[in-house]
């Protein structure tokens, strides 16, 4: 398994089925913080649900689809990034993230997402990467901006959560824009 440094005490590595118990412990700390911003199927309640989520991503990765990576800080899983969609034939992907409140503000998500984008554009030759988030999620929008993405539109009331429908932003960056950015 690979492990890439993100920060002095943080690294990025695949989040696999063998991490089900650790993933459950992480979700126990993060669940209420991330629940408004991620899909309900992702925020599981127990080890069985965590294992099912990790197995679902493992199957999709085996088919050259979605992928899931954890962010560990000081040896503790604190969040992660993912390709929620990955279509090499179509040349596009969607990335996403989640993070415990205690790990916010250290640039971990931006660095981890940049790693995913670099791989998608440079190694896999994709042309387009998207980022979807609730319009009121200022932290998520800020990551998209830091990654050099352009806000392409807003899907009105497309994100249901607890009986309310929220607007959803669509951000994207194209391979030539990624390659031309200031590093």
VMD Tcl script that builds the backbone (N, CA, C; Angstrom):
set m [mol new atoms 549]
animate dup $m
set s [atomselect $m all]
$s set {name element resname resid chain x y z} {
  {N N UNK 1 A 0.848 -1.179 0.000}
  {CA C UNK 1 A 0.000 0.000 0.000}
  {C C UNK 1 A 0.891 1.240 0.000}
  {N N UNK 2 A 0.503 2.243 -0.770}
  {CA C UNK 2 A 1.273 3.474 -0.788}
  {C C UNK 2 A 0.798 4.418 0.309}
  {N N UNK 3 A 1.650 5.342 0.643}
  {CA C UNK 3 A 1.338 6.381 1.606}
  {C C UNK 3 A 2.070 7.632 1.152}
  {N N UNK 4 A 1.324 8.700 0.937}
  {CA C UNK 4 A 1.915 9.947 0.468}
  {C C UNK 4 A 1.822 11.014 1.552}
  {N N UNK 5 A 2.926 11.703 1.836}
  {CA C UNK 5 A 2.869 12.754 2.860}
  {C C UNK 5 A 2.035 13.944 2.393}
  {N N UNK 6 A 1.252 14.486 3.307}
  {CA C UNK 6 A 0.453 15.680 3.040}
  {C C UNK 6 A 0.938 16.873 3.859}
  {N N UNK 7 A 1.466 16.587 5.012}
  {CA C UNK 7 A 1.821 17.597 6.005}
  {C C UNK 7 A 2.818 16.920 6.928}
  {N N UNK 8 A 3.375 17.655 7.851}
  {CA C UNK 8 A 4.373 17.094 8.762}
  {C C UNK 8 A 3.934 15.772 9.384}
  {N N UNK 9 A 2.703 15.725 9.893}
  {CA C UNK 9 A 2.247 14.533 10.601}
  {C C UNK 9 A 1.041 13.871 9.935}
  {N N UNK 10 A 0.814 14.156 8.647}
  {CA C UNK 10 A -0.360 13.621 7.959}
  {C C UNK 10 A 0.035 12.955 6.647}
  {N N UNK 11 A -0.725 11.910 6.297}
  {CA C UNK 11 A -0.475 11.238 5.030}
  {C C UNK 11 A -1.782 10.754 4.404}
  {N N UNK 12 A -1.700 10.487 3.114}
  {CA C UNK 12 A -2.812 9.995 2.315}
  {C C UNK 12 A -2.507 8.557 1.910}
  {N N UNK 13 A -3.488 7.666 2.044}
  {CA C UNK 13 A -3.311 6.261 1.667}
  {C C UNK 13 A -4.678 5.678 1.326}
  {N N UNK 14 A -4.697 4.572 0.573}
  {CA C UNK 14 A -5.977 3.937 0.264}
  {C C UNK 14 A -6.741 3.587 1.546}
  {N N UNK 15 A -8.035 3.794 1.494}
  {CA C UNK 15 A -8.927 3.404 2.595}
  {C C UNK 15 A -9.609 2.122 2.138}
  {N N UNK 16 A -9.256 1.019 2.777}
  {CA C UNK 16 A -9.650 -0.304 2.306}
  {C C UNK 16 A -10.531 -1.021 3.316}
  {N N UNK 17 A -11.083 -2.151 2.896}
  {CA C UNK 17 A -11.982 -2.932 3.744}
  {C C UNK 17 A -11.321 -3.282 5.071}
  {N N UNK 18 A -10.039 -3.532 5.076}
  {CA C UNK 18 A -9.339 -3.875 6.321}
  {C C UNK 18 A -9.370 -2.740 7.343}
  {N N UNK 19 A -9.770 -1.540 6.917}
  {CA C UNK 19 A -9.870 -0.390 7.817}
  {C C UNK 19 A -11.287 -0.193 8.376}
  {N N UNK 20 A -12.161 -1.183 8.242}
  {CA C UNK 20 A -13.571 -1.005 8.611}
  {C C UNK 20 A -13.755 -0.548 10.061}
  {N N UNK 21 A -13.049 -1.156 10.985}
  {CA C UNK 21 A -13.212 -0.755 12.384}
  {C C UNK 21 A -12.671 0.655 12.615}
  {N N UNK 22 A -11.528 0.959 12.032}
  {CA C UNK 22 A -10.957 2.302 12.156}
  {C C UNK 22 A -11.869 3.345 11.507}
  {N N UNK 23 A -12.452 2.992 10.365}
  {CA C UNK 23 A -13.384 3.880 9.666}
  {C C UNK 23 A -14.617 4.138 10.536}
  {N N UNK 24 A -15.110 3.093 11.204}
  {CA C UNK 24 A -16.258 3.244 12.100}
  {C C UNK 24 A -15.926 4.180 13.258}
  {N N UNK 25 A -14.763 3.997 13.862}
  {CA C UNK 25 A -14.349 4.886 14.960}
  {C C UNK 25 A -14.250 6.327 14.483}
  {N N UNK 26 A -13.698 6.508 13.288}
  {CA C UNK 26 A -13.600 7.846 12.706}
  {C C UNK 26 A -15.001 8.431 12.502}
  {N N UNK 27 A -15.909 7.645 11.914}
  {CA C UNK 27 A -17.264 8.157 11.678}
  {C C UNK 27 A -17.980 8.481 12.983}
  {N N UNK 28 A -17.683 7.734 14.041}
  {CA C UNK 28 A -18.270 8.053 15.340}
  {C C UNK 28 A -17.877 9.460 15.787}
  {N N UNK 29 A -16.643 9.868 15.458}
  {CA C UNK 29 A -16.185 11.218 15.810}
  {C C UNK 29 A -16.703 12.271 14.824}
  {N N UNK 30 A -16.879 11.887 13.565}
  {CA C UNK 30 A -17.152 12.856 12.501}
  {C C UNK 30 A -18.607 12.919 12.056}
  {N N UNK 31 A -19.390 11.908 12.374}
  {CA C UNK 31 A -20.719 11.717 11.783}
  {C C UNK 31 A -21.577 12.978 11.763}
  {N N UNK 32 A -21.792 13.583 12.882}
  {CA C UNK 32 A -22.705 14.739 12.921}
  {C C UNK 32 A -22.107 15.954 12.211}
  {N N UNK 33 A -20.794 16.039 12.206}
  {CA C UNK 33 A -20.122 17.157 11.534}
  {C C UNK 33 A -20.230 17.052 10.014}
  {N N UNK 34 A -20.133 15.841 9.480}
  {CA C UNK 34 A -20.122 15.688 8.018}
  {C C UNK 34 A -21.495 15.355 7.436}
  {N N UNK 35 A -22.414 14.908 8.253}
  {CA C UNK 35 A -23.718 14.447 7.756}
  {C C UNK 35 A -24.417 15.446 6.817}
  {N N UNK 36 A -24.438 16.746 7.090}
  {CA C UNK 36 A -25.140 17.660 6.172}
  {C C UNK 36 A -24.486 17.784 4.788}
  {N N UNK 37 A -23.233 17.385 4.671}
  {CA C UNK 37 A -22.468 17.696 3.465}
  {C C UNK 37 A -22.166 16.504 2.565}
  {N N UNK 38 A -22.372 15.285 3.048}
  {CA C UNK 38 A -22.064 14.092 2.253}
  {C C UNK 38 A -23.327 13.256 2.077}
  {N N UNK 39 A -23.282 12.325 1.147}
  {CA C UNK 39 A -24.433 11.473 0.887}
  {C C UNK 39 A -24.776 10.593 2.075}
  {N N UNK 40 A -26.054 10.341 2.291}
  {CA C UNK 40 A -26.475 9.566 3.464}
  {C C UNK 40 A -25.935 8.139 3.475}
  {N N UNK 41 A -25.710 7.523 2.333}
  {CA C UNK 41 A -25.195 6.151 2.301}
  {C C UNK 41 A -23.755 6.071 2.802}
  {N N UNK 42 A -23.044 7.177 2.779}
  {CA C UNK 42 A -21.650 7.188 3.203}
  {C C UNK 42 A -21.520 7.224 4.724}
  {N N UNK 43 A -22.451 7.885 5.392}
  {CA C UNK 43 A -22.373 8.103 6.840}
  {C C UNK 43 A -23.039 6.939 7.562}
  {N N UNK 44 A -22.313 5.843 7.676}
  {CA C UNK 44 A -22.850 4.631 8.288}
  {C C UNK 44 A -22.805 4.722 9.811}
  {N N UNK 45 A -23.488 3.796 10.444}
  {CA C UNK 45 A -23.641 3.832 11.897}
  {C C UNK 45 A -22.822 2.787 12.642}
  {N N UNK 46 A -22.307 1.768 11.927}
  {CA C UNK 46 A -21.632 0.675 12.624}
  {C C UNK 46 A -20.594 0.023 11.709}
  {N N UNK 47 A -19.900 -0.985 12.233}
  {CA C UNK 47 A -18.841 -1.655 11.482}
  {C C UNK 47 A -19.404 -2.346 10.241}
  {N N UNK 48 A -20.578 -2.925 10.337}
  {CA C UNK 48 A -21.188 -3.597 9.186}
  {C C UNK 48 A -21.418 -2.591 8.060}
  {N N UNK 49 A -21.968 -1.437 8.391}
  {CA C UNK 49 A -22.194 -0.389 7.389}
  {C C UNK 49 A -20.899 0.162 6.842}
  {N N UNK 50 A -19.920 0.339 7.708}
  {CA C UNK 50 A -18.612 0.841 7.264}
  {C C UNK 50 A -17.959 -0.140 6.307}
  {N N UNK 51 A -18.021 -1.412 6.660}
  {CA C UNK 51 A -17.444 -2.444 5.793}
  {C C UNK 51 A -18.160 -2.456 4.434}
  {N N UNK 52 A -19.474 -2.309 4.435}
  {CA C UNK 52 A -20.236 -2.291 3.182}
  {C C UNK 52 A -19.830 -1.101 2.314}
  {N N UNK 53 A -19.634 0.052 2.926}
  {CA C UNK 53 A -19.185 1.230 2.170}
  {C C UNK 53 A -17.807 0.987 1.568}
  {N N UNK 54 A -16.902 0.476 2.363}
  {CA C UNK 54 A -15.545 0.215 1.873}
  {C C UNK 54 A -15.539 -0.872 0.801}
  {N N UNK 55 A -16.376 -1.889 0.949}
  {CA C UNK 55 A -16.473 -2.935 -0.073}
  {C C UNK 55 A -17.041 -2.372 -1.379}
  {N N UNK 56 A -18.032 -1.500 -1.265}
  {CA C UNK 56 A -18.625 -0.870 -2.453}
  {C C UNK 56 A -17.562 -0.092 -3.234}
  {N N UNK 57 A -16.744 0.682 -2.528}
  {CA C UNK 57 A -15.676 1.431 -3.202}
  {C C UNK 57 A -14.606 0.497 -3.758}
  {N N UNK 58 A -14.289 -0.579 -3.053}
  {CA C UNK 58 A -13.289 -1.542 -3.549}
  {C C UNK 58 A -13.772 -2.182 -4.853}
  {N N UNK 59 A -15.044 -2.522 -4.919}
  {CA C UNK 59 A -15.596 -3.111 -6.142}
  {C C UNK 59 A -15.577 -2.102 -7.288}
  {N N UNK 60 A -15.918 -0.883 -6.983}
  {CA C UNK 60 A -15.917 0.139 -8.033}
  {C C UNK 60 A -14.493 0.424 -8.509}
  {N N UNK 61 A -13.522 0.434 -7.593}
  {CA C UNK 61 A -12.131 0.632 -7.993}
  {C C UNK 61 A -11.649 -0.531 -8.861}
  {N N UNK 62 A -12.040 -1.748 -8.505}
  {CA C UNK 62 A -11.640 -2.918 -9.291}
  {C C UNK 62 A -12.165 -2.828 -10.721}
  {N N UNK 63 A -13.260 -2.109 -10.910}
  {CA C UNK 63 A -13.835 -1.911 -12.245}
  {C C UNK 63 A -13.342 -0.597 -12.868}
  {N N UNK 64 A -12.246 -0.044 -12.329}
  {CA C UNK 64 A -11.672 1.223 -12.791}
  {C C UNK 64 A -12.646 2.382 -12.626}
  {N N UNK 65 A -13.354 2.364 -11.514}
  {CA C UNK 65 A -14.312 3.419 -11.209}
  {C C UNK 65 A -13.904 4.204 -9.974}
  {N N UNK 66 A -14.867 4.505 -9.137}
  {CA C UNK 66 A -14.655 5.308 -7.935}
  {C C UNK 66 A -13.549 4.734 -7.066}
  {N N UNK 67 A -12.903 5.618 -6.299}
  {CA C UNK 67 A -11.807 5.219 -5.412}
  {C C UNK 67 A -11.913 6.012 -4.115}
  {N N UNK 68 A -11.379 5.436 -3.042}
  {CA C UNK 68 A -11.497 6.031 -1.721}
  {C C UNK 68 A -10.130 6.035 -1.042}
  {N N UNK 69 A -9.756 7.184 -0.461}
  {CA C UNK 69 A -8.464 7.334 0.204}
  {C C UNK 69 A -8.671 7.996 1.552}
  {N N UNK 70 A -7.924 7.540 2.546}
  {CA C UNK 70 A -8.013 8.107 3.877}
  {C C UNK 70 A -6.921 9.127 4.126}
  {N N UNK 71 A -7.217 10.050 5.013}
  {CA C UNK 71 A -6.228 11.005 5.506}
  {C C UNK 71 A -5.991 10.655 6.972}
  {N N UNK 72 A -4.745 10.303 7.266}
  {CA C UNK 72 A -4.348 9.985 8.639}
  {C C UNK 72 A -3.484 11.114 9.163}
  {N N UNK 73 A -3.759 11.542 10.381}
  {CA C UNK 73 A -2.973 12.585 11.039}
  {C C UNK 73 A -2.508 12.030 12.376}
  {N N UNK 74 A -1.205 12.034 12.569}
  {CA C UNK 74 A -0.611 11.455 13.778}
  {C C UNK 74 A -1.116 10.026 13.992}
  {N N UNK 75 A -1.248 9.282 12.905}
  {CA C UNK 75 A -1.639 7.887 12.970}
  {C C UNK 75 A -3.121 7.619 13.143}
  {N N UNK 76 A -3.957 8.670 13.124}
  {CA C UNK 76 A -5.394 8.519 13.334}
  {C C UNK 76 A -6.128 8.941 12.066}
  {N N UNK 77 A -7.069 8.110 11.610}
  {CA C UNK 77 A -7.893 8.453 10.453}
  {C C UNK 77 A -8.775 9.644 10.812}
  {N N UNK 78 A -8.626 10.754 10.076}
  {CA C UNK 78 A -9.373 11.981 10.363}
  {C C UNK 78 A -10.265 12.436 9.217}
  {N N UNK 79 A -10.216 11.730 8.090}
  {CA C UNK 79 A -11.042 12.108 6.949}
  {C C UNK 79 A -10.553 11.413 5.704}
  {N N UNK 80 A -10.933 11.972 4.568}
  {CA C UNK 80 A -10.494 11.374 3.333}
  {C C UNK 80 A -10.961 12.124 2.106}
  {N N UNK 81 A -10.522 11.612 0.986}
  {CA C UNK 81 A -10.907 12.142 -0.321}
  {C C UNK 81 A -11.269 10.960 -1.207}
  {N N UNK 82 A -11.999 11.246 -2.258}
  {CA C UNK 82 A -12.454 10.160 -3.101}
  {C C UNK 82 A -12.741 10.627 -4.507}
  {N N UNK 83 A -12.691 9.674 -5.401}
  {CA C UNK 83 A -13.297 9.854 -6.701}
  {C C UNK 83 A -14.698 9.279 -6.529}
  {N N UNK 84 A -15.706 10.122 -6.416}
  {CA C UNK 84 A -17.069 9.618 -6.294}
  {C C UNK 84 A -17.536 9.070 -7.625}
  {N N UNK 85 A -16.926 9.533 -8.687}
  {CA C UNK 85 A -17.176 9.019 -10.025}
  {C C UNK 85 A -15.849 9.066 -10.773}
  {N N UNK 86 A -15.563 8.050 -11.558}
  {CA C UNK 86 A -14.322 8.004 -12.324}
  {C C UNK 86 A -14.615 7.237 -13.597}
  {N N UNK 87 A -14.530 7.918 -14.735}
  {CA C UNK 87 A -14.855 7.313 -16.023}
  {C C UNK 87 A -13.729 7.602 -17.007}
  {N N UNK 88 A -12.773 6.697 -17.075}
  {CA C UNK 88 A -11.609 6.899 -17.944}
  {C C UNK 88 A -12.018 6.975 -19.408}
  {N N UNK 89 A -12.979 6.168 -19.829}
  {CA C UNK 89 A -13.408 6.175 -21.232}
  {C C UNK 89 A -14.020 7.515 -21.611}
  {N N UNK 90 A -14.757 8.113 -20.689}
  {CA C UNK 90 A -15.394 9.403 -20.936}
  {C C UNK 90 A -14.427 10.562 -20.660}
  {N N UNK 91 A -13.353 10.279 -19.920}
  {CA C UNK 91 A -12.344 11.292 -19.613}
  {C C UNK 91 A -12.726 12.254 -18.511}
  {N N UNK 92 A -13.547 11.791 -17.584}
  {CA C UNK 92 A -13.984 12.697 -16.523}
  {C C UNK 92 A -14.069 11.981 -15.179}
  {N N UNK 93 A -14.075 12.789 -14.132}
  {CA C UNK 93 A -14.225 12.269 -12.784}
  {C C UNK 93 A -14.879 13.331 -11.916}
  {N N UNK 94 A -15.324 12.905 -10.758}
  {CA C UNK 94 A -15.804 13.821 -9.725}
  {C C UNK 94 A -15.041 13.476 -8.461}
  {N N UNK 95 A -14.542 14.492 -7.775}
  {CA C UNK 95 A -13.856 14.254 -6.509}
  {C C UNK 95 A -14.683 14.817 -5.368}
  {N N UNK 96 A -14.450 14.277 -4.195}
  {CA C UNK 96 A -15.137 14.730 -3.010}
  {C C UNK 96 A -14.251 14.540 -1.795}
  {N N UNK 97 A -14.746 14.966 -0.653}
  {CA C UNK 97 A -13.937 14.890 0.563}
  {C C UNK 97 A -14.827 14.893 1.787}
  {N N UNK 98 A -14.235 14.584 2.904}
  {CA C UNK 98 A -14.851 14.742 4.220}
  {C C UNK 98 A -13.724 14.835 5.237}
  {N N UNK 99 A -13.999 15.476 6.366}
  {CA C UNK 99 A -12.956 15.677 7.367}
  {C C UNK 99 A -13.588 15.918 8.729}
  {N N UNK 100 A -12.967 15.361 9.747}
  {CA C UNK 100 A -13.389 15.666 11.117}
  {C C UNK 100 A -13.123 17.138 11.405}
  {N N UNK 101 A -13.920 17.719 12.271}
  {CA C UNK 101 A -13.733 19.121 12.640}
  {C C UNK 101 A -12.340 19.373 13.213}
  {N N UNK 102 A -11.814 18.421 13.962}
  {CA C UNK 102 A -10.512 18.606 14.606}
  {C C UNK 102 A -9.358 18.695 13.609}
  {N N UNK 103 A -9.565 18.234 12.392}
  {CA C UNK 103 A -8.498 18.243 11.381}
  {C C UNK 103 A -8.628 19.375 10.377}
  {N N UNK 104 A -9.659 20.183 10.501}
  {CA C UNK 104 A -9.860 21.287 9.559}
  {C C UNK 104 A -8.818 22.384 9.758}
  {N N UNK 105 A -8.587 23.131 8.704}
  {CA C UNK 105 A -7.720 24.298 8.779}
  {C C UNK 105 A -6.237 24.036 8.599}
  {N N UNK 106 A -5.867 22.840 8.143}
  {CA C UNK 106 A -4.458 22.503 7.956}
  {C C UNK 106 A -4.088 22.260 6.494}
  {N N UNK 107 A -5.041 22.477 5.585}
  {CA C UNK 107 A -4.786 22.288 4.165}
  {C C UNK 107 A -4.743 20.840 3.721}
  {N N UNK 108 A -5.178 19.929 4.575}
  {CA C UNK 108 A -5.088 18.505 4.256}
  {C C UNK 108 A -5.960 18.123 3.067}
  {N N UNK 109 A -7.195 18.598 3.042}
  {CA C UNK 109 A -8.109 18.253 1.948}
  {C C UNK 109 A -7.613 18.836 0.632}
  {N N UNK 110 A -7.176 20.072 0.636}
  {CA C UNK 110 A -6.692 20.684 -0.602}
  {C C UNK 110 A -5.491 19.911 -1.142}
  {N N UNK 111 A -4.545 19.575 -0.277}
  {CA C UNK 111 A -3.372 18.811 -0.733}
  {C C UNK 111 A -3.768 17.431 -1.239}
  {N N UNK 112 A -4.648 16.767 -0.536}
  {CA C UNK 112 A -5.065 15.425 -0.937}
  {C C UNK 112 A -5.829 15.467 -2.262}
  {N N UNK 113 A -6.719 16.429 -2.420}
  {CA C UNK 113 A -7.467 16.543 -3.678}
  {C C UNK 113 A -6.547 16.905 -4.838}
  {N N UNK 114 A -5.555 17.746 -4.586}
  {CA C UNK 114 A -4.588 18.075 -5.639}
  {C C UNK 114 A -3.834 16.822 -6.077}
  {N N UNK 115 A -3.536 15.936 -5.144}
  {CA C UNK 115 A -2.874 14.673 -5.477}
  {C C UNK 115 A -3.762 13.838 -6.393}
  {N N UNK 116 A -5.055 13.750 -6.070}
  {CA C UNK 116 A -5.983 13.001 -6.911}
  {C C UNK 116 A -6.090 13.615 -8.300}
  {N N UNK 117 A -6.188 14.942 -8.366}
  {CA C UNK 117 A -6.303 15.611 -9.665}
  {C C UNK 117 A -5.047 15.426 -10.507}
  {N N UNK 118 A -3.899 15.529 -9.881}
  {CA C UNK 118 A -2.645 15.347 -10.620}
  {C C UNK 118 A -2.598 13.945 -11.230}
  {N N UNK 119 A -2.970 12.948 -10.463}
  {CA C UNK 119 A -2.978 11.572 -10.958}
  {C C UNK 119 A -3.991 11.412 -12.087}
  {N N UNK 120 A -5.195 11.949 -11.887}
  {CA C UNK 120 A -6.256 11.799 -12.890}
  {C C UNK 120 A -5.854 12.442 -14.221}
  {N N UNK 121 A -5.278 13.634 -14.153}
  {CA C UNK 121 A -4.927 14.346 -15.385}
  {C C UNK 121 A -3.621 13.842 -15.999}
  {N N UNK 122 A -2.624 13.625 -15.174}
  {CA C UNK 122 A -1.291 13.296 -15.686}
  {C C UNK 122 A -1.122 11.807 -15.973}
  {N N UNK 123 A -1.474 10.977 -15.034}
  {CA C UNK 123 A -1.269 9.540 -15.196}
  {C C UNK 123 A -2.381 8.893 -16.026}
  {N N UNK 124 A -3.628 9.258 -15.738}
  {CA C UNK 124 A -4.749 8.609 -16.411}
  {C C UNK 124 A -5.236 9.355 -17.648}
  {N N UNK 125 A -4.800 10.583 -17.853}
  {CA C UNK 125 A -5.165 11.318 -19.057}
  {C C UNK 125 A -6.602 11.804 -19.115}
  {N N UNK 126 A -7.229 11.981 -17.959}
  {CA C UNK 126 A -8.590 12.508 -17.958}
  {C C UNK 126 A -8.589 13.961 -18.418}
  {N N UNK 127 A -9.751 14.428 -18.851}
  {CA C UNK 127 A -9.859 15.794 -19.371}
  {C C UNK 127 A -10.601 16.732 -18.423}
  {N N UNK 128 A -11.503 16.196 -17.614}
  {CA C UNK 128 A -12.368 17.047 -16.788}
  {C C UNK 128 A -12.535 16.440 -15.406}
  {N N UNK 129 A -12.482 17.299 -14.393}
  {CA C UNK 129 A -12.764 16.879 -13.020}
  {C C UNK 129 A -13.812 17.823 -12.432}
  {N N UNK 130 A -14.789 17.238 -11.776}
  {CA C UNK 130 A -15.874 18.028 -11.179}
  {C C UNK 130 A -15.830 17.941 -9.662}
  {N N UNK 131 A -16.472 18.939 -9.056}
  {CA C UNK 131 A -16.625 19.034 -7.601}
  {C C UNK 131 A -18.046 19.499 -7.364}
  {N N UNK 132 A -18.828 18.740 -6.603}
  {CA C UNK 132 A -20.202 19.104 -6.291}
  {C C UNK 132 A -20.292 19.366 -4.789}
  {N N UNK 133 A -20.981 20.428 -4.422}
  {CA C UNK 133 A -21.164 20.705 -2.996}
  {C C UNK 133 A -22.415 21.545 -2.790}
  {N N UNK 134 A -22.937 21.475 -1.573}
  {CA C UNK 134 A -24.050 22.361 -1.238}
  {C C UNK 134 A -23.571 23.796 -1.343}
  {N N UNK 135 A -24.429 24.656 -1.858}
  {CA C UNK 135 A -24.059 26.057 -2.076}
  {C C UNK 135 A -23.735 26.782 -0.780}
  {N N UNK 136 A -24.249 26.317 0.341}
  {CA C UNK 136 A -23.971 26.976 1.620}
  {C C UNK 136 A -22.771 26.360 2.340}
  {N N UNK 137 A -22.046 25.467 1.684}
  {CA C UNK 137 A -20.860 24.856 2.279}
  {C C UNK 137 A -19.634 25.676 1.867}
  {N N UNK 138 A -19.393 26.746 2.596}
  {CA C UNK 138 A -18.313 27.675 2.257}
  {C C UNK 138 A -16.937 27.013 2.270}
  {N N UNK 139 A -16.705 26.088 3.176}
  {CA C UNK 139 A -15.405 25.416 3.243}
  {C C UNK 139 A -15.159 24.589 1.977}
  {N N UNK 140 A -16.182 23.896 1.516}
  {CA C UNK 140 A -16.049 23.075 0.319}
  {C C UNK 140 A -15.837 23.944 -0.919}
  {N N UNK 141 A -16.590 25.018 -1.034}
  {CA C UNK 141 A -16.415 25.949 -2.163}
  {C C UNK 141 A -15.010 26.533 -2.162}
  {N N UNK 142 A -14.478 26.813 -0.985}
  {CA C UNK 142 A -13.127 27.374 -0.881}
  {C C UNK 142 A -12.078 26.379 -1.380}
  {N N UNK 143 A -12.276 25.083 -1.104}
  {CA C UNK 143 A -11.338 24.074 -1.613}
  {C C UNK 143 A -11.388 24.060 -3.139}
  {N N UNK 144 A -12.590 24.070 -3.706}
  {CA C UNK 144 A -12.725 24.075 -5.170}
  {C C UNK 144 A -11.983 25.268 -5.776}
  {N N UNK 145 A -12.126 26.429 -5.156}
  {CA C UNK 145 A -11.421 27.632 -5.649}
  {C C UNK 145 A -9.911 27.451 -5.551}
  {N N UNK 146 A -9.432 26.935 -4.412}
  {CA C UNK 146 A -7.981 26.733 -4.250}
  {C C UNK 146 A -7.429 25.727 -5.260}
  {N N UNK 147 A -8.264 24.807 -5.712}
  {CA C UNK 147 A -7.846 23.822 -6.710}
  {C C UNK 147 A -7.907 24.382 -8.136}
  {N N UNK 148 A -8.296 25.627 -8.264}
  {CA C UNK 148 A -8.347 26.257 -9.586}
  {C C UNK 148 A -9.598 25.927 -10.375}
  {N N UNK 149 A -10.616 25.478 -9.684}
  {CA C UNK 149 A -11.858 25.125 -10.364}
  {C C UNK 149 A -12.704 26.359 -10.639}
  {N N UNK 150 A -13.562 26.238 -11.623}
  {CA C UNK 150 A -14.488 27.296 -12.012}
  {C C UNK 150 A -15.897 26.875 -11.618}
  {N N UNK 151 A -16.638 27.793 -11.016}
  {CA C UNK 151 A -18.041 27.537 -10.711}
  {C C UNK 151 A -18.817 27.596 -12.015}
  {N N UNK 152 A -19.347 26.452 -12.422}
  {CA C UNK 152 A -20.045 26.386 -13.712}
  {C C UNK 152 A -21.546 26.572 -13.582}
  {N N UNK 153 A -22.070 26.366 -12.408}
  {CA C UNK 153 A -23.507 26.546 -12.257}
  {C C UNK 153 A -24.006 26.099 -10.900}
  {N N UNK 154 A -25.268 26.363 -10.689}
  {CA C UNK 154 A -25.942 25.983 -9.461}
  {C C UNK 154 A -27.207 25.228 -9.842}
  {N N UNK 155 A -27.344 24.054 -9.293}
  {CA C UNK 155 A -28.572 23.276 -9.475}
  {C C UNK 155 A -29.485 23.611 -8.296}
  {N N UNK 156 A -30.538 24.304 -8.591}
  {CA C UNK 156 A -31.426 24.792 -7.542}
  {C C UNK 156 A -32.148 23.645 -6.835}
  {N N UNK 157 A -32.106 23.704 -5.509}
  {CA C UNK 157 A -32.809 22.770 -4.626}
  {C C UNK 157 A -32.567 21.309 -5.009}
  {N N UNK 158 A -31.335 20.975 -5.356}
  {CA C UNK 158 A -30.986 19.625 -5.803}
  {C C UNK 158 A -30.417 18.748 -4.693}
  {N N UNK 159 A -30.253 19.285 -3.480}
  {CA C UNK 159 A -29.626 18.537 -2.388}
  {C C UNK 159 A -30.618 18.432 -1.227}
  {N N UNK 160 A -31.358 17.323 -1.115}
  {CA C UNK 160 A -32.286 17.192 0.016}
  {C C UNK 160 A -31.559 16.778 1.280}
  {N N UNK 161 A -31.926 17.423 2.371}
  {CA C UNK 161 A -31.351 17.059 3.666}
  {C C UNK 161 A -32.336 17.433 4.763}
  {N N UNK 162 A -32.761 16.465 5.517}
  {CA C UNK 162 A -33.666 16.632 6.658}
  {C C UNK 162 A -34.887 17.495 6.318}
  {N N UNK 163 A -35.535 17.179 5.209}
  {CA C UNK 163 A -36.775 17.848 4.846}
  {C C UNK 163 A -36.613 19.189 4.161}
  {N N UNK 164 A -35.397 19.635 3.954}
  {CA C UNK 164 A -35.141 20.905 3.255}
  {C C UNK 164 A -34.330 20.609 2.013}
  {N N UNK 165 A -34.574 21.354 0.955}
  {CA C UNK 165 A -33.823 21.183 -0.289}
  {C C UNK 165 A -32.860 22.369 -0.431}
  {N N UNK 166 A -31.586 22.052 -0.656}
  {CA C UNK 166 A -30.535 23.058 -0.766}
  {C C UNK 166 A -30.023 23.129 -2.198}
  {N N UNK 167 A -29.513 24.298 -2.567}
  {CA C UNK 167 A -28.878 24.445 -3.872}
  {C C UNK 167 A -27.550 23.701 -3.876}
  {N N UNK 168 A -27.181 23.204 -5.050}
  {CA C UNK 168 A -25.948 22.436 -5.214}
  {C C UNK 168 A -25.079 23.120 -6.272}
  {N N UNK 169 A -23.828 23.398 -5.911}
  {CA C UNK 169 A -22.889 24.007 -6.849}
  {C C UNK 169 A -22.161 22.935 -7.641}
  {N N UNK 170 A -21.851 23.258 -8.894}
  {CA C UNK 170 A -21.032 22.407 -9.743}
  {C C UNK 170 A -19.794 23.206 -10.147}
  {N N UNK 171 A -18.640 22.719 -9.704}
  {CA C UNK 171 A -17.341 23.298 -10.028}
  {C C UNK 171 A -16.611 22.328 -10.946}
  {N N UNK 172 A -15.706 22.837 -11.774}
  {CA C UNK 172 A -14.918 21.936 -12.615}
  {C C UNK 172 A -13.593 22.576 -12.993}
  {N N UNK 173 A -12.636 21.702 -13.309}
  {CA C UNK 173 A -11.349 22.131 -13.856}
  {C C UNK 173 A -11.021 21.172 -14.996}
  {N N UNK 174 A -10.476 21.725 -16.061}
  {CA C UNK 174 A -10.089 20.941 -17.229}
  {C C UNK 174 A -8.588 20.684 -17.187}
  {N N UNK 175 A -8.164 19.615 -17.826}
  {CA C UNK 175 A -6.742 19.243 -17.815}
  {C C UNK 175 A -5.832 20.396 -18.239}
  {N N UNK 176 A -6.127 21.127 -19.339}
  {CA C UNK 176 A -5.231 22.230 -19.711}
  {C C UNK 176 A -5.157 23.325 -18.633}
  {N N UNK 177 A -6.260 23.569 -17.939}
  {CA C UNK 177 A -6.262 24.558 -16.856}
  {C C UNK 177 A -5.420 24.058 -15.689}
  {N N UNK 178 A -5.539 22.782 -15.381}
  {CA C UNK 178 A -4.753 22.191 -14.286}
  {C C UNK 178 A -3.264 22.291 -14.593}
  {N N UNK 179 A -2.881 21.946 -15.814}
  {CA C UNK 179 A -1.474 21.976 -16.205}
  {C C UNK 179 A -0.904 23.399 -16.231}
  {N N UNK 180 A -1.761 24.383 -16.518}
  {CA C UNK 180 A -1.304 25.769 -16.643}
  {C C UNK 180 A -1.320 26.544 -15.327}
  {N N UNK 181 A -1.830 25.948 -14.264}
  {CA C UNK 181 A -1.974 26.691 -12.996}
  {C C UNK 181 A -0.611 27.029 -12.395}
  {N N UNK 182 A -0.629 28.027 -11.532}
  {CA C UNK 182 A 0.581 28.375 -10.771}
  {C C UNK 182 A 0.759 27.326 -9.688}
  {N N UNK 183 A 1.947 26.812 -9.584}
  {CA C UNK 183 A 2.170 25.761 -8.572}
  {C C UNK 183 A 2.808 26.331 -7.371}
}
mol reanalyze $m
mol bondsrecalc $m
mol representation Tube
mol addrep $m
